[in-house]
Amino acid sequence: MFSRSAWRYIGVDLAPGANVDYVLDSPYRLPFATNSIDVFVSGQAFEHVEFFWLTWLEMARVLKPKGLIFLIAPSRGPEHRYPVDCWRFYPDGYAALAKYAALDLLETGTDWQPDASPDSALWGDTVGVFRKRDQTLGRRLLGGVATRLRYWITPGFR
């Protein structure tokens, strides 16, 4: 999907690895300009972020108006620290995330039944597609102030 010339894939992680273009110092600060990303894909990371709601606001900040976030996070499964394992997610949690960042939740679904494969039987995910709304000038200004305040007061942002 990302090999098409119209797309540019940028890999971001907290550790170096295959397809990682940026290694972050903190999961709470992304190295991208506000309103600069068309599509944001996050898979199996939020359970490992202590303050995932701050990462969520940062993802919403860098997303362009009408841009999409595709979020995959576990709904069940055994503890698997990397370095921590704090959370599991359900559709109501995704609806709350949409409200928190003033995004539209277009679709969500959860794997409620175990998979037939023994390797996957314990695991299930909640998947959601979110879209950023067009923003008024007031909303953009308020978002900028909120971001600066978050950077200033939250551990790990600096």
Contact map, one row per residue, 1 for C-alpha under 8 A:
11110000000000000000000000000000000000000000000000000000000000000000000000000000000000000000000000000000000000000000000000000000000000000000000000000000000000
11111011100000000000000000000000000000000000000000000000000000000000000000000000000000000000000000000000000000000000000000000000000000000000000000000000000000
11111011000000000000000000000000000000000000000000000000000000000000000000000000000000000000000000000000000000000000000000000000000000000000000000000000000000
11111110000000000000000000000000000000000000000000000000000000000000000000000000000000000000000000000000000000000000000000000000000000000000000000000000000000
01111111000000000000000000000000000000000000000000000000000000000000000000000000000000000000000000000000000000000000000000000000000000000000000000000000000000
00011111000000000000000000000000000000000000000000000000000000000000000000000000000000000000000000000000000000000000000000000000000000000000000000000000000000
01111111100000000000000000000000000000000000000000000000000000000000000000000000000000000000000000000000000000000000000000000000000000000000000000000000000000
01101111110000000000000000000000000000000000000000000000000000000000000000000000000000000000000000000000000000000000000000000000000000000000000000000000000000
01000011111000000000000000000000000000000000000000000000000000000000000000000000000000000000000000000000000000000000000000000000000000000000000000000000000000
00000001111100000011110000000000000000000000000000000000000000000000000000000000000000000000000000000000000000000000000000000000000000000000000000000000000000
00000000111110000011110000000000000000000000000000000000000000000000000000000000000000000000000000000000000000000000000000000000000000000000000000000000000000
00000000011111000001111100000000000000000000000000000000000000000000000000000000000000000000000000000000000000000000000000000000000000000000000000000000000000
00000000001111110001011100000000000000000000000000000000000000000000000000000000000000000000000000000000000000000000000000000000000000000000000000000000000000
00000000000111110000001111100000000000000000000000000000000000000000000000000000000000000000000000000000000000000000000000000000000000000000000000000000000000
00000000000011111000001100000000000000000000000000000000000000000000000000000000000000000000000000000000000000000000000000000000000000000000000000000000000000
00000000000011111101011000000000000000000000000000000000000000000000000000000000000000000000000000000000000000000000000000000000000000000000000000000000000000
00000000000000111111000000000000000000000000000000000000000000000000000000000000000000000000000000000000000000000000000000000000000000000000000000000000000000
00000000000000011111000000000000000000000000000000000000000000000000000000000000000000000000000000000000000000000000000000000000000000000000000000000000000000
00000000011000001111100000000000000000000000000000000000000000000000000000000000000000000000000000000000000000000000000000000000000000000000000000000000000000
00000000011110011111111000000000000000000000000000000000000000000000000000000000000000000000000000000000000000000000000000000000000000000000000000000000000000
00000000011100000011111000000000000000000000000000000000000000000000000000000000000000000000000000000000000000000000000000000000000000000000000000000000000000
00000000011110010001111100000000000000000000000000000000000000000000000000000000000000000000000000000000000000000000000000000000000000000000000000000000000000
00000000000111110001111110000000000000000000000000000000000000000000000000000000000000000000000000000000000000000000000000000000000000000000000000000000000000
00000000000111100000011111101100000000000000000000000000000000000000000000000000000000000000000000000000000000000000000000000000000000000000000000000000000000
00000000000001000000001111100000000000000000000000000000000000000000000000000000000000000000000000000000000000000000000000000000000000000000000000000000000000
00000000000001000000000111111000000000000000000000000000000000000000000000000000000000000000000000000000000000000000000000000000000000000000000000000000000110
00000000000001000000000111111100000000000000000010000010000000000000000000000000000000000000000000000000000000000000000000000000000000000000000000000000000100
00000000000000000000000001111100000000000000000000000110010000000000000000000000000000000000000000000000000000000000000000000000000000000000000000000000000110
00000000000000000000000101111110000000000000000000000010010000000000000000000000000000000000000000000000000000000000000000000000000000000000000000000000000010
00000000000000000000000100111111000000000000000000000000011001000000000000000000000000000000000000000000000000000000000000000000000000000000000000000000000000
00000000000000000000000000001111100000000000000000000000000000000000000000000000000000000000000000000000000000000000000000000000000000000000000000000000000000
00000000000000000000000000000111110110000000000000000000000001000000000000000000000000000000000000000000000000000000000000000000000000000000000000000000000000
00000000000000000000000000000011111100000000000000000000000001000000000000000000000000000000000000000000000000000000000000000000000000000000000000000000000000
00000000000000000000000000000001111100000000000000000000000011110000000000000000000000000000000000000000000000000000000000000000000000000000000000000000000000
00000000000000000000000000000000111110000000000000000000000011111000000000000000000000000000000000000000000000000000000000000000000000000000000000000000000000
00000000000000000000000000000001111111000000000000000000000001110000000000000000000000000000000000000000000000000000000000000000000000000000000000000000000000
00000000000000000000000000000001001111110000000000000000000001110010000000000000000000000000000000000000000000000000000000000000000000000000000000000000000000
00000000000000000000000000000000000111110000000000000000000000110111000000000000000000000000000000000000000000000000000000000000000000000000000000000000000000
00000000000000000000000000000000000011111000000000000000000000100011110000000000000000000000000000000000000000000000000000000000000000000000000000000000000000
00000000000000000000000000000000000011111100000000000000001000100001110000000000000000000000000000000000000000000000000000000000000000000000000000000000000000
00000000000000000000000000000000000000111110000000000000000000000000111000000000000000000000000000000000000000000000000000000000000000000000000000000000000000
00000000000000000000000000000000000000011111100000000000000000000000111100000000000000000000000000000000000000000000000000000000000000000000000000000000000000
00000000000000000000000000000000000000001111110000000000000000000000001110000000000000000000000000000000000000000000000000000000000000000000000000000000000000
00000000000000000000000000000000000000000111111000000000000000000000000111000000000000000000000000000000000000000000000000000000000000000000000000000000000000
00000000000000000000000000000000000000000111111110000000000000000000000010000000000000000000000000000000000000000000000000000000000000000000000000000000000000
00000000000000000000000000000000000000000011111110010000000000000000000010000000000000100000000000000000000000000000000000000000000000000000000000000000000000
00000000000000000000000000000000000000000001111111010000000000000000000011000000000111110000000000000000000000000000000000000000000000000000000000000000000000
00000000000000000000000000000000000000000000111111000000000000000000000000000000111111100000000000000000000000000000000000000000000000000000000000000000000000
00000000000000000000000000100000000000000000111111110010000000000000000000000000000111000000000000000000000000000000000000000000000000000000000000000000000000
00000000000000000000000000000000000000000000001111110000000000000000000000000000000101000000000000000000000000000000000000000000000000000000000000000000000000
00000000000000000000000000000000000000000000000011111110000000000000000000000000000000000000000000000000000000000000000000000000000000000000000000000000000000
00000000000000000000000000000000000000000000011011111111000000000000000000000000000000000000000000000000000000000000000000000000000000000000000000000000000000
00000000000000000000000000000000000000000000000000111111100000000000000000000000000000000000000010000000000000000000000000000000000000000000000000000000000000
00000000000000000000000000010000000000000000000000111111110000000000000000000000000000000000000000000000000000000000000000000000000000000000000000000000000000
00000000000000000000000000111000000000000000000010111111111000000000000000000000000000000000000000000000000000000000000000000000000000000000000000000000000000
00000000000000000000000000000000000000000000000000011111111100000000000000000000000000000000000010001000000000000000000000000000000000000000000000000000000000
00000000000000000000000000000000000000000000000000001111111110000000000000000000000000000000000000001000000000000000000000000000000000000000000000000000000000
00000000000000000000000000011100000000000000000000000111111111000000000000000000000000000000000000000000000000000000000000000000000000000000000000100000000000
00000000000000000000000000000100000000010000000000000011111111100000000000000000000000000000000000000000000000000000000000000000000000000000000000000000000000
00000000000000000000000000000000000000000000000000000001111111100000000000000000000000000000000000001010000000000000000000000000000100000000000000000000000000
00000000000000000000000000000000011000000000000000000000111111100000000000000000000000000000000000000000000000000000000000000000000000000000001000000000000000
00000000000000000000000000000101111110000000000000000000011111110000000000000000000000000000000000000000000000000000000000000000000000000000000000000000000000
00000000000000000000000000000000011111110000000000000000001111111011100000000000000000000000000000000000000000000000000000000000000100000000000000000000000000
00000000000000000000000000000000011111000000000000000000000001111110000000000000000000000000000000000000000000000000000000000000000100000000000000000000000000
00000000000000000000000000000000001000000000000000000000000000111110000000000000000000000000000000000000000000000000000000000000001111100000000000000000000000
00000000000000000000000000000000000001000000000000000000000000011111000000000000000000000000000000000000000000000000000000000000001111000000000000000000000000
00000000000000000000000000000000000011100000000000000000000000111111100000000000000000000000000000000000000000000000000000000000001100000000000000000000000000
00000000000000000000000000000000000001110000000000000000000000100111110000000000000000000000000000000000000000000000000000000000111100000000000000000000000000
00000000000000000000000000000000000000111100000000000000000000100011111000000000000000000000000000000000000000000000000000000001111000000000000000000000000000
00000000000000000000000000000000000000111100000000000000000000000001111100000000000000000000000000000000000000000000000000000011110000000000000000000000000000
00000000000000000000000000000000000000001110000000000000000000000000111110000000000000000000000000000000000000000000000000000011100000000000000000000000000000
00000000000000000000000000000000000000000111000000000000000000000000011111000000000000000000000000000000000000000000000000001111000000000000000000000000000000
00000000000000000000000000000000000000000011111000000000000000000000001111100000000000011000000000000000000000000000000000001110000000000000000000000000000000
00000000000000000000000000000000000000000001001000000000000000000000000111111000000000011000000000000000000000000000000000111100000000000000000000000000000000
00000000000000000000000000000000000000000000000000000000000000000000000011111000000000011100000000000000000001100000000000111100000000000000000000000000000000
00000000000000000000000000000000000000000000000000000000000000000000000001111100000000010000000000000000000000000000000001111000000000000000000000000000000000
00000000000000000000000000000000000000000000000000000000000000000000000001111110000000000000000000000000000000000000000001110000000000000000000000000000000000
00000000000000000000000000000000000000000000000000000000000000000000000000011111000000000000000000000000000000000000000001100000000000000000000000000000000000
00000000000000000000000000000000000000000000000000000000000000000000000000001111100010000000000000000000000000000000000000000000000000000000000000000000000000
00000000000000000000000000000000000000000000000000000000000000000000000000000111110110000000000000000000000000000000000000000000000000000000000000000000000000
00000000000000000000000000000000000000000000000100000000000000000000000000000011111110000000000000000000000000000000000000000000000000000000000000000000000000
00000000000000000000000000000000000000000000000100000000000000000000000000000001111110000000000000000000000000000000000000000000000000000000000000000000000000
00000000000000000000000000000000000000000000000100000000000000000000000000000000111110000000000000000000000000000000000000000000000000000000000000000000000000
00000000000000000000000000000000000000000000001111000000000000000000000000000001111111000000000000000000000000000000000000000000000000000000000000000000000000
00000000000000000000000000000000000000000000001110000000000000000000000000000011111111100000000000000000000000000000000000000000000000000000000000000000000000
00000000000000000000000000000000000000000000001111000000000000000000000000000000000111110000000000000000000000000000000000000000000000000000000000000000000000
00000000000000000000000000000000000000000000011100000000000000000000000000000000000011111000000000000000000000000000000000000000000000000000000000000000000000
00000000000000000000000000000000000000000000001000000000000000000000000011110000000001111100000000000000000000000000000000000000000000000000000000000000000000
00000000000000000000000000000000000000000000000000000000000000000000000011100000000000111110110000000000000000000000000000001100000000000000000000000000000000
00000000000000000000000000000000000000000000000000000000000000000000000000100000000000011111110000000000000001000000000000000100000000000000000000000000000000
00000000000000000000000000000000000000000000000000000000000000000000000000000000000000001111111000000000000111000000000000000100000000000000000000000000000000
00000000000000000000000000000000000000000000000000000000000000000000000000000000000000000111111100000000000000000000000000000000000000000000000000000000000000
00000000000000000000000000000000000000000000000000000000000000000000000000000000000000001111111110000000000000000000000000000000000000000000000000000000000000
00000000000000000000000000000000000000000000000000000000000000000000000000000000000000001111111111000000100100000000000000000001000000000000000000000000000000
00000000000000000000000000000000000000000000000000000000000000000000000000000000000000000011111111100000100000000000000000000000000000000000000000000000000000
00000000000000000000000000000000000000000000000000000000000000000000000000000000000000000001111111110000000000000000000000000000000000000000000000000000000000
00000000000000000000000000000000000000000000000000001001000000000000000000000000000000000000111111111000000000000000000000000000000000000000000000000000000000
00000000000000000000000000000000000000000000000000000000000000000000000000000000000000000000011111111111100000000000000000000000010000000000000000000000000000
00000000000000000000000000000000000000000000000000000000000000000000000000000000000000000000001111111111000000000000000000000000000000000000000000000000000000
00000000000000000000000000000000000000000000000000000000000000000000000000000000000000000000000111111110000000000000000000000000000000000000000000000000000000
00000000000000000000000000000000000000000000000000000001100100000000000000000000000000000000000011111110000000000000000000000000000000000000000000000000000000
00000000000000000000000000000000000000000000000000000000000000000000000000000000000000000000000001111111000000000000000000000000000110000000000000000000000000
00000000000000000000000000000000000000000000000000000000000100000000000000000000000000000000000001111111100000000000000000000000011110000000000000000000000000
00000000000000000000000000000000000000000000000000000000000000000000000000000000000000000000000001100111110000000000000000000000011110000000000000000000000000
00000000000000000000000000000000000000000000000000000000000000000000000000000000000000000000011001000011111100000000000000000001111000000000000000000000000000
00000000000000000000000000000000000000000000000000000000000000000000000000000000000000000000000000000001111100000000000000000001111000000000000000000000000000
00000000000000000000000000000000000000000000000000000000000000000000000000000000000000000000000000000000111110000000000000000001110000000000000000000000000000
00000000000000000000000000000000000000000000000000000000000000000000000000000000000000000010010000000000111111000000000000000111100000000000000000000000000000
00000000000000000000000000000000000000000000000000000000000000000000000000000000000000000010000000000000001111100000000000000111000000000000000000000000000000
00000000000000000000000000000000000000000000000000000000000000000000000000100000000000000110000000000000000111110000000000011110000000000000000000000000000000
00000000000000000000000000000000000000000000000000000000000000000000000000100000000000000000000000000000000011111100000000011100000000000000000000000000000000
00000000000000000000000000000000000000000000000000000000000000000000000000000000000000000000000000000000000001111100000000010000000000000000000000000000000000
00000000000000000000000000000000000000000000000000000000000000000000000000000000000000000000000000000000000000111110000000010000000000000000000000000000000000
00000000000000000000000000000000000000000000000000000000000000000000000000000000000000000000000000000000000000111111000111110000000000000000000000000000000000
00000000000000000000000000000000000000000000000000000000000000000000000000000000000000000000000000000000000000001111110111110000000000000000000000000000000000
00000000000000000000000000000000000000000000000000000000000000000000000000000000000000000000000000000000000000000111110110000000000000000000000000000000000000
00000000000000000000000000000000000000000000000000000000000000000000000000000000000000000000000000000000000000000011111110000000000000000000000000000000000000
00000000000000000000000000000000000000000000000000000000000000000000000000000000000000000000000000000000000000000011111111000000000000000000000000000000000000
00000000000000000000000000000000000000000000000000000000000000000000000000000000000000000000000000000000000000000000111111000000000000000000000000000000000000
00000000000000000000000000000000000000000000000000000000000000000000000000000000000000000000000000000000000000000111111111110000000000000000000000000000000000
00000000000000000000000000000000000000000000000000000000000000000000000000000000000000000000000000000000000000000111111111110000000000000000000000000000000000
00000000000000000000000000000000000000000000000000000000000000000000000000011100000000000000000000000000000000000110011111110000000000000000000000000000000000
00000000000000000000000000000000000000000000000000000000000000000000000001111100000000000000000000000000000000000110000111111000000000000000000000000000000000
00000000000000000000000000000000000000000000000000000000000000000000000001111000000000000000000000000000000001111110000111111100000000000000000000000000000000
00000000000000000000000000000000000000000000000000000000000000000000000111110000000000001000000000000000000001100000000000111110000000000000000000000000000000
00000000000000000000000000000000000000000000000000000000000000000000000111100000000000001110000000000000000111100000000000011111000000000000000000000000000000
00000000000000000000000000000000000000000000000000000000000000000000011110000000000000000000000000000000000111000000000000001111100000000000000000000000000000
00000000000000000000000000000000000000000000000000000000000000000000111100000000000000000000010000000000111110000000000000000111110000000000000000000000000000
00000000000000000000000000000000000000000000000000000000000000000001111000000000000000000000000000000000111100000000000000000011111000000000000000000000000000
00000000000000000000000000000000000000000000000000000000000000000001110000000000000000000000000001000011111000000000000000000001111100000000000000000000000000
00000000000000000000000000000000000000000000000000000000000000001111100000000000000000000000000000000011110000000000000000000000111110000000000000000000000000
00000000000000000000000000000000000000000000000000000000000100111111000000000000000000000000000000000111000000000000000000000000011111000000000000000000000000
00000000000000000000000000000000000000000000000000000000000000001100000000000000000000000000000000000111000000000000000000000000001111100000000000000000000000
00000000000000000000000000000000000000000000000000000000000000001100000000000000000000000000000000000000000000000000000000000000000111110000000000000000000000
00000000000000000000000000000000000000000000000000000000000000001000000000000000000000000000000000000000000000000000000000000000000011111111000000000000000000
00000000000000000000000000000000000000000000000000000000000000000000000000000000000000000000000000000000000000000000000000000000000001111111000000000000000000
00000000000000000000000000000000000000000000000000000000000000000000000000000000000000000000000000000000000000000000000000000000000000111111100000000000000000
00000000000000000000000000000000000000000000000000000000000000000000000000000000000000000000000000000000000000000000000000000000000000111111110000000000000000
00000000000000000000000000000000000000000000000000000000000000000000000000000000000000000000000000000000000000000000000000000000000000111111111000000000000000
00000000000000000000000000000000000000000000000000000000000000000000000000000000000000000000000000000000000000000000000000000000000000111111111100000000000000
00000000000000000000000000000000000000000000000000000000000000000000000000000000000000000000000000000000000000000000000000000000000000001111111110000000000000
00000000000000000000000000000000000000000000000000000000000000000000000000000000000000000000000000000000000000000000000000000000000000000111111111000000000000
00000000000000000000000000000000000000000000000000000000000010000000000000000000000000000000000000000000000000000000000000000000000000000011111111100000000000
00000000000000000000000000000000000000000000000000000000000000000000000000000000000000000000000000000000000000000000000000000000000000000001111111110000000000
00000000000000000000000000000000000000000000000000000000000000000000000000000000000000000000000000000000000000000000000000000000000000000000111111111000000000
00000000000000000000000000000000000000000000000000000000000000000000000000000000000000000000000000000000000000000000000000000000000000000000011111111100000000
00000000000000000000000000000000000000000000000000000000010000000000000000000000000000000000000000000000000000000000000000000000000000000000001111111110000000
00000000000000000000000000000000000000000000000000000000000000000000000000000000000000000000000000000000000000000000000000000000000000000000000111111111000000
00000000000000000000000000000000000000000000000000000000000000000000000000000000000000000000000000000000000000000000000000000000000000000000000011111111100000
00000000000000000000000000000000000000000000000000000000000000000000000000000000000000000000000000000000000000000000000000000000000000000000000001111111110010
00000000000000000000000000000000000000000000000000000000000000000000000000000000000000000000000000000000000000000000000000000000000000000000000000111111110011
00000000000000000000000000000000000000000000000000000000000000000000000000000000000000000000000000000000000000000000000000000000000000000000000000011111110011
00000000000000000000000000000000000000000000000000000000000000000000000000000000000000000000000000000000000000000000000000000000000000000000000000001111111010
00000000000000000000000000000000000000000000000000000000000000000000000000000000000000000000000000000000000000000000000000000000000000000000000000000111111111
00000000000000000000000000000000000000000000000000000000000000000000000000000000000000000000000000000000000000000000000000000000000000000000000000000000111111
00000000000000000000000001110000000000000000000000000000000000000000000000000000000000000000000000000000000000000000000000000000000000000000000000000000011111
00000000000000000000000001011000000000000000000000000000000000000000000000000000000000000000000000000000000000000000000000000000000000000000000000000111111111
00000000000000000000000000000000000000000000000000000000000000000000000000000000000000000000000000000000000000000000000000000000000000000000000000000011011111
